[in-house]
Amino acid sequence: MKKKIALALLAIALPTQAWAWDFVGIGHITSIYMANASNSYGMIINLDAKVQNCPNGIYLSRTDANYTLYSSALLSGYLSGKVVTLFGGIDSVGCRIVDMSLSNT
């Protein structure tokens, strides 16, 4: 009995990771704006669906560790017409892409 209680308390005490995104955008990319080097964002993405809390598009930060990978994936998604799902947070610049996926539907 004590072992079960200890295990239950341990399970409650262990931290769990929760994903809480400020926005999720799903749709086809309608435009990509490539910013110049003086801007803090590298690309601004617009989708064919409205993204709640992001009226001015969604940006990919040039300083993101995955910038090269994400920008390549976004460009290939745009050119191939794939459905893009963008997950992210809102910061002082705007809606920043944190994670993404491409799919056929």
GULUMLUM-315334 format. One record per residue: residue number from 1; chain; x, y, z of N, C-alpha, C, O in turn; residue in three letters. Coordinates in Angstrom, 2 decimals. Example, Ala and Ser with C-alpha at 12.3 -4.5 7.8 and 13.67 -1.06 7.14 Angstrom:
  seq  mol   n_east  n_north     n_up  ca_east  ca_north    ca_up   c_east  c_north     c_up   o_east  o_north     o_up  type
    1    A    13.19    -5.69     7.80    12.30     -4.50     7.80    13.20    -3.30     7.80    14.24    -3.32     8.46   ALA
    2    A    12.85    -2.25     7.08    13.67     -1.06     7.14    12.90     0.03     7.87    13.41     1.14     8.04   SER
//
This chain:
  seq  mol   n_east  n_north     n_up  ca_east  ca_north    ca_up   c_east  c_north     c_up   o_east  o_north     o_up  type
    1    A     0.82    -1.20     0.00     0.00      0.00     0.00     0.86     1.26     0.00     0.60     2.20    -0.75   MET
    2    A     1.90     1.27     0.84     2.78      2.43     0.91     3.48     2.65    -0.43     3.72     3.78    -0.85   LYS
    3    A     3.82     1.53    -1.08     4.49      1.63    -2.37     3.58     2.29    -3.41     4.04     3.11    -4.21   LYS
    4    A     2.30     1.95    -3.42     1.34      2.54    -4.36     1.16     4.02    -4.09     1.09     4.83    -5.02   LYS
    5    A     1.09     4.38    -2.83     0.95      5.80    -2.48     2.20     6.57    -2.91     2.10     7.68    -3.44   ILE
    6    A     3.36     5.99    -2.67     4.61      6.65    -3.05     4.69     6.83    -4.56     5.10     7.89    -5.04   ALA
    7    A     4.29     5.81    -5.32     4.27      5.92    -6.77     3.29     6.97    -7.25     3.59     7.72    -8.18   LEU
    8    A     2.12     7.05    -6.63     1.13      8.06    -7.00     1.65     9.46    -6.72     1.48    10.36    -7.55   ALA
    9    A     2.27     9.65    -5.58     2.84     10.96    -5.25     3.98    11.33    -6.19     4.12    12.49    -6.58   LEU
   10    A     4.77    10.35    -6.56     5.86     10.59    -7.49     5.32    11.00    -8.86     5.85    11.92    -9.49   LEU
   11    A     4.29    10.32    -9.31     3.69     10.65   -10.62     3.12    12.07   -10.62     3.21    12.77   -11.63   ALA
   12    A     2.54    12.47    -9.52     1.99     13.83    -9.42     3.10    14.87    -9.36     2.98    15.96    -9.91   ILE
   13    A     4.18    14.52    -8.69     5.26     15.48    -8.48     6.13    15.67    -9.72     6.75    16.73    -9.87   ALA
   14    A     6.20    14.69   -10.60     7.04     14.82   -11.79     6.48    15.88   -12.71     5.27    15.94   -12.94   LEU
   15    A     7.35    16.72   -13.25     6.86     17.74   -14.17     6.40    17.12   -15.48     7.00    16.16   -15.97   PRO
   16    A     5.35    17.67   -16.04     4.86     17.21   -17.33     4.97    18.36   -18.30     4.79    19.52   -17.94   THR
   17    A     5.26    18.04   -19.52     5.40     19.08   -20.53     4.05    19.31   -21.20     3.42    18.37   -21.68   GLN
   18    A     3.63    20.54   -21.23     2.36     20.89   -21.87     2.66    21.86   -23.01     3.44    22.79   -22.86   ALA
   19    A     2.04    21.63   -24.15     2.22     22.51   -25.29     1.07    23.49   -25.34    -0.08    23.10   -25.53   TRP
   20    A     1.37    24.73   -25.16     0.36     25.77   -25.21     0.79    26.80   -26.24     1.65    27.64   -25.96   ALA
   21    A     0.20    26.74   -27.41     0.55     27.65   -28.48    -0.33    28.89   -28.43    -1.50    28.81   -28.06   TRP
   22    A     0.23    30.03   -28.79    -0.56     31.25   -28.91    -1.39    31.25   -30.19    -2.42    31.91   -30.27   ASP
   23    A    -0.91    30.51   -31.18    -1.67     30.39   -32.42    -1.34    29.08   -33.11    -0.27    28.51   -32.92   PHE
   24    A    -2.28    28.61   -33.90    -2.07     27.48   -34.82    -2.68    27.92   -36.14    -3.87    28.23   -36.22   VAL
   25    A    -1.87    27.93   -37.19    -2.34     28.31   -38.51    -2.28    27.12   -39.45    -1.24    26.47   -39.57   GLY
   26    A    -3.41    26.82   -40.11    -3.47     25.69   -41.04    -3.99    26.19   -42.37    -5.04    26.82   -42.43   ILE
   27    A    -3.26    25.92   -43.43    -3.71     26.32   -44.76    -2.60    26.25   -45.78    -1.51    25.73   -45.50   GLY
   28    A    -2.88    26.78   -46.95    -1.89     26.86   -48.02    -1.21    28.22   -47.94    -1.85    29.23   -47.62   HIS
   29    A     0.07    28.26   -48.22     0.81     29.52   -48.21     0.42    30.32   -49.45     0.54    29.84   -50.57   ILE
   30    A    -0.03    31.55   -49.23    -0.41     32.43   -50.35     0.69    33.41   -50.71     0.78    33.85   -51.85   THR
   31    A     1.54    33.76   -49.74     2.66     34.65   -50.04     3.77    34.48   -49.02     3.53    34.11   -47.87   SER
   32    A     4.97    34.76   -49.47     6.16     34.73   -48.61     6.92    36.03   -48.85     7.27    36.35   -49.99   ILE
   33    A     7.15    36.76   -47.79     7.94     37.99   -47.86     9.30    37.70   -47.25     9.39    37.28   -46.09   TYR
   34    A    10.34    37.91   -48.01    11.70     37.71   -47.52    12.23    39.06   -47.06    12.42    39.97   -47.87   MET
   35    A    12.47    39.20   -45.76    12.90     40.47   -45.19    14.39    40.68   -45.38    15.16    39.73   -45.54   ALA
   36    A    14.79    41.96   -45.35    16.22     42.26   -45.47    16.93    42.01   -44.14    16.28    41.80   -43.11   ASN
   37    A    18.24    42.05   -44.16    19.04     41.67   -43.00    18.85    42.57   -41.79    19.17    42.16   -40.67   ALA
   38    A    18.34    43.78   -41.97    18.18     44.68   -40.83    16.94    44.36   -40.00    16.79    44.87   -38.89   SER
   39    A    16.04    43.53   -40.51    14.83     43.15   -39.78    15.09    41.96   -38.88    15.94    41.12   -39.18   ASN
   40    A    14.37    41.89   -37.78    14.54     40.76   -36.87    13.87    39.49   -37.39    14.17    38.39   -36.92   SER
   41    A    12.97    39.64   -38.34    12.35     38.46   -38.93    12.97    38.18   -40.28    13.43    39.09   -40.97   TYR
   42    A    12.99    36.93   -40.65    13.58     36.54   -41.92    12.55    36.36   -43.01    12.78    36.74   -44.16   GLY
   43    A    11.39    35.79   -42.65    10.33     35.55   -43.61     8.99    35.87   -42.96     8.80    35.63   -41.77   MET
   44    A     8.08    36.41   -43.75     6.70     36.58   -43.29     5.84    35.71   -44.19     5.89    35.81   -45.41   ILE
   45    A     5.04    34.86   -43.55     4.21     33.89   -44.25     2.75    34.30   -44.11     2.30    34.65   -43.02   ILE
   46    A     2.01    34.25   -45.21     0.56     34.45   -45.18    -0.11    33.19   -45.69     0.32    32.59   -46.67   ASN
   47    A    -1.17    32.79   -45.01    -1.93     31.59   -45.37    -3.26    31.97   -45.98    -3.72    33.10   -45.84   LEU
   48    A    -3.89    31.01   -46.68    -5.20     31.27   -47.26    -6.32    31.23   -46.21    -7.47    31.54   -46.53   ASP
   49    A    -6.00    30.86   -44.99    -6.96     30.86   -43.89    -6.53    31.91   -42.87    -5.33    32.12   -42.65   ALA
   50    A    -7.49    32.56   -42.26    -7.16     33.55   -41.23    -6.62    32.84   -40.00    -7.12    31.79   -39.60   LYS
   51    A    -5.61    33.43   -39.43    -5.00     32.88   -38.22    -5.35    33.82   -37.07    -4.97    34.99   -37.07   VAL
   52    A    -6.07    33.29   -36.10    -6.50     34.10   -34.96    -5.28    34.70   -34.26    -4.28    34.02   -34.04   GLN
   53    A    -5.37    35.95   -33.91    -4.34     36.73   -33.21    -3.16    37.13   -34.11    -2.20    37.71   -33.61   ASN
   54    A    -3.21    36.82   -35.42    -2.09     37.12   -36.31    -2.57    37.79   -37.60    -2.46    37.20   -38.67   CYS
   55    A    -3.09    39.01   -37.52    -3.62     39.65   -38.72    -2.55    40.07   -39.73    -2.86    40.27   -40.90   PRO
   56    A    -1.31    40.22   -39.29    -0.24     40.70   -40.17     0.68    39.60   -40.67     1.81    39.87   -41.09   ASN
   57    A     0.22    38.37   -40.62     1.05     37.26   -41.06     1.83    36.65   -39.91     1.76    37.11   -38.76   GLY
   58    A     2.57    35.63   -40.25     3.34     34.86   -39.27     4.79    34.93   -39.71     5.09    34.76   -40.89   ILE
   59    A     5.70    35.17   -38.78     7.08     35.33   -39.19     7.97    34.20   -38.68     7.71    33.58   -37.65   TYR
   60    A     9.03    33.98   -39.44    10.08     33.04   -39.06    11.31    33.87   -38.74    11.83    34.59   -39.60   LEU
   61    A    11.77    33.78   -37.51    12.90     34.59   -37.07    14.20    34.13   -37.71    14.50    32.94   -37.76   SER
   62    A    14.96    35.09   -38.19    16.26     34.81   -38.79    17.22    34.20   -37.75    18.13    33.47   -38.12   ARG
   63    A    17.01    34.49   -36.47    17.90     34.00   -35.42    17.51    32.61   -34.92    18.20    32.04   -34.08   THR
   64    A    16.42    32.05   -35.43    15.98     30.71   -35.02    17.04    29.68   -35.43    17.57    29.74   -36.54   ASP
   65    A    17.34    28.76   -34.54    18.35     27.73   -34.84    17.96    26.89   -36.05    18.84    26.38   -36.75   ALA
   66    A    16.66    26.73   -36.30    16.18     25.93   -37.43    15.79    26.79   -38.63    15.02    26.34   -39.48   ASN
   67    A    16.29    28.01   -38.71    15.86     28.92   -39.78    16.06    28.32   -41.17    15.15    28.38   -41.99   TYR
   68    A    17.21    27.76   -41.44    17.50     27.20   -42.76    16.56    26.05   -43.08    16.00    25.98   -44.17   THR
   69    A    16.38    25.15   -42.12    15.48     24.01   -42.31    14.04    24.47   -42.51    13.38    24.03   -43.45   LEU
   70    A    13.56    25.36   -41.64    12.17     25.82   -41.72    11.92    26.63   -42.99    10.88    26.47   -43.63   TYR
   71    A    12.86    27.50   -43.36    12.65     28.30   -44.57    12.61    27.40   -45.80    11.81    27.64   -46.71   SER
   72    A    13.45    26.39   -45.85    13.42     25.43   -46.97    12.09    24.69   -47.01    11.51    24.52   -48.08   SER
   73    A    11.62    24.24   -45.86    10.35     23.51   -45.80     9.18    24.42   -46.20     8.27    23.98   -46.90   ALA
   74    A     9.21    25.68   -45.75     8.14     26.60   -46.12     8.13    26.89   -47.61     7.06    26.93   -48.23   LEU
   75    A     9.29    27.08   -48.19     9.37     27.32   -49.63     8.91    26.09   -50.43     8.20    26.23   -51.43   LEU
   76    A     9.30    24.91   -49.99     8.85     23.70   -50.70     7.36    23.49   -50.52     6.69    23.03   -51.44   SER
   77    A     6.84    23.81   -49.36     5.39     23.72   -49.15     4.63    24.68   -50.02     3.56    24.36   -50.54   GLY
   78    A     5.17    25.88   -50.17     4.56     26.89   -51.04     4.56    26.44   -52.49     3.53    26.50   -53.17   TYR
   79    A     5.70    25.98   -52.96     5.84     25.59   -54.37     5.05    24.33   -54.72     4.58    24.19   -55.84   LEU
   80    A     4.89    23.42   -53.75     4.18     22.17   -54.02     2.69    22.24   -53.69     1.94    21.32   -54.00   SER
   81    A     2.27    23.33   -53.05     0.86     23.49   -52.71     0.41    22.63   -51.53    -0.78    22.36   -51.39   GLY
   82    A     1.33    22.21   -50.70     1.00     21.39   -49.53     0.27    22.22   -48.48     0.38    23.45   -48.43   LYS
   83    A    -0.48    21.52   -47.63    -1.11     22.16   -46.48    -0.04    22.32   -45.41     0.67    21.37   -45.06   VAL
   84    A     0.08    23.53   -44.89     1.08     23.85   -43.88     0.38    24.08   -42.55    -0.64    24.76   -42.49   VAL
   85    A     0.92    23.50   -41.51     0.43     23.77   -40.15     1.55    24.46   -39.40     2.64    23.91   -39.24   THR
   86    A     1.27    25.67   -38.94     2.26     26.48   -38.22     1.82    26.65   -36.78     0.68    27.03   -36.50   LEU
   87    A     2.72    26.39   -35.87     2.48     26.55   -34.44     3.42    27.62   -33.92     4.56    27.70   -34.36   PHE
   88    A     2.96    28.45   -33.01     3.88     29.46   -32.52     3.38    30.29   -31.36     2.33    30.05   -30.77   GLY
   89    A     4.20    31.28   -31.07     3.91     32.18   -29.97     3.90    33.62   -30.45     4.41    33.94   -31.52   GLY
   90    A     3.31    34.47   -29.64     3.25     35.89   -29.95     4.27    36.61   -29.08     4.27    36.47   -27.85   ILE
   91    A     5.14    37.39   -29.72     6.14     38.16   -28.98     6.03    39.63   -29.37     5.03    40.04   -29.96   ASP
   92    A     7.03    40.43   -29.05     6.96     41.86   -29.30     6.98    42.21   -30.79     6.55    43.30   -31.18   SER
   93    A     7.45    41.30   -31.63     7.50     41.54   -33.07     6.20    41.11   -33.75     5.74    41.77   -34.68   VAL
   94    A     5.62    40.03   -33.29     4.39     39.50   -33.89     4.23    38.03   -33.60     4.60    37.55   -32.53   GLY
   95    A     3.68    37.31   -34.56     3.42     35.88   -34.41     4.60    35.11   -34.97     4.85    35.12   -36.18   CYS
   96    A     5.33    34.44   -34.09     6.59     33.77   -34.46     6.39    32.26   -34.58     5.82    31.62   -33.69   ARG
   97    A     6.86    31.70   -35.68     6.77     30.25   -35.91     7.75    29.55   -34.98     8.92    29.90   -34.89   ILE
   98    A     7.23    28.53   -34.28     8.06     27.73   -33.39     8.18    26.30   -33.93     9.26    25.71   -33.89   VAL
   99    A     7.09    25.74   -34.42     7.07     24.40   -34.99     6.20    24.43   -36.23     5.41    25.36   -36.42   ASP
  100    A     6.35    23.43   -37.09     5.56     23.38   -38.31     5.49    21.98   -38.85     6.28    21.11   -38.48   MET
  101    A     4.51    21.75   -39.73     4.43     20.49   -40.44     3.83    20.73   -41.82     3.12    21.72   -42.03   SER
  102    A     4.11    19.83   -42.75     3.56     19.86   -44.09     2.78    18.57   -44.32     3.20    17.51   -43.85   LEU
  103    A     1.67    18.66   -45.02     0.88     17.45   -45.32     0.14    17.61   -46.64     0.08    18.70   -47.19   SER
  104    A    -0.41    16.50   -47.13    -1.18     16.53   -48.36    -2.58    17.09   -48.12    -3.17    17.68   -49.02   ASN
  105    A    -3.11    16.91   -46.93    -4.47     17.38   -46.64    -4.50    18.13   -45.32    -5.55    18.61   -44.91   THR
//
